Amino acid sequence: MTSMPIDNKPMEKSIREKLIQRFSPEHLDIINESYMHNVPKGSETHFKVVVVSEKFENTSLLQRHRLVNEMLQEELKNGVHALSIVAKTPSQWENSTKVTEKSPACKGGFGR
């Protein structure tokens, strides 16, 4: 098995391209949080996405999360173990601190 260079991020690239294509976001952050988990260095298994789009107007938070999950179902079936989603409208983003809170530390999957 050949190891891929650390700067080659195919999963992040795929997530980015799909979210841009579907939501035309005004703001987009894709944060690889894999380093916070017990996975090999350079893994792309745990992500947080921050998507700010007009396409979220008049949709509930639950529906926004469903839309993002539907868009990334291939990635979720093929390597992405966890996906945290922050989905806001432009006005919600403007009225926020624009700071994405750090995810909690991993407990190793065993509730420790």
N, C-alpha and C positions, 0 to 999 in steps of 0.2 A: 504494500500500500504506500503510495507516494504522499508525502506531506505537502499541503498547499502553503504558499507563503502567507505570513500573518497579515500582509496588507491586501490580500485577495479576500474579499468579503462577499461571496455570491448570495448568501441568504439576505444580508442587509440590502444589497443591490436590488434583489428581487422585490423585497418589501417596499423599498423606496419607489421603484418604478410603478408598482401596482397602485400604491396610494396616490401618487402624483396623477396617474392616468385616471383613476376613478373619482378623486375628490378635488383635484386642482387646488391644493391647499395654499393658503396665504402664509402658513407657517407649518413646518414639518421637522420634527426631531425623531431620529431613530437611535435609540440608546441600547447598545449591546450590554446587558447586565449579566452575561454568562460568567464573567470573572468572579461574581459573588457566589457562585455555586460550585459544587464538586464535579467539575467537568474539565477536560483537558484544555490547556492554554490555547487560545485562539478559537475556541468553540463559538458557534452561533446558535445557541439553544434557548436563550432567555432574552427577551426584548421588551422594551417599553417604547411605545410610539406616542407622540404628541402630534395630533392632527387638528389644524384649525381651518375650517372650510365653510363657505357659504352654503354648501350642500347639506349642512347639518341644521340649517334654519328649519323651524317647525317640526323637528323630530326629537323624540325623547332621548335621554341619555342611553337607555337600554337599546333603542333602535340604532343609535349611532354605533354602539359597541357591536351589535349584530351585523351592521353593514361592514365594519372593518374586519370582523371575524370571517364573514362570507368572502370578502375580497382576498383574504390570506389563508383560505382553507387548505390550499395545496402546501403552503409552508408549514402549517400546523400539523399536517399529516406526515410531513417529510423532514423532521428535524427540529422544528421549533417546539420546545417543551412548554414554554410559558410566554404569555403575551399580556402585558399590562397596557391599557389603552386610556389616553386622555384625549377626548374628542370634544372640541368646543367650536362655537360659532365665532366669527371675527369680533363681534361686540363683547362676547363673554371673555375672549382672550384679551381684548383691550382693557377691560375692567378688572382684569386679574393681576396678580403680581408677576405673571409670566415666568414664574419659577416652578419647575417641576420637582416635586418632592422626591427624595431618594426612596427607593424601595426598601422594605425591611430586609434584614439579613436572612439568609437561607438557614433553615433549621435542619437541613440534610434529608428532608423527605420522611423523617421518622418522628416528627413532632417534638424534637428535642429543643 
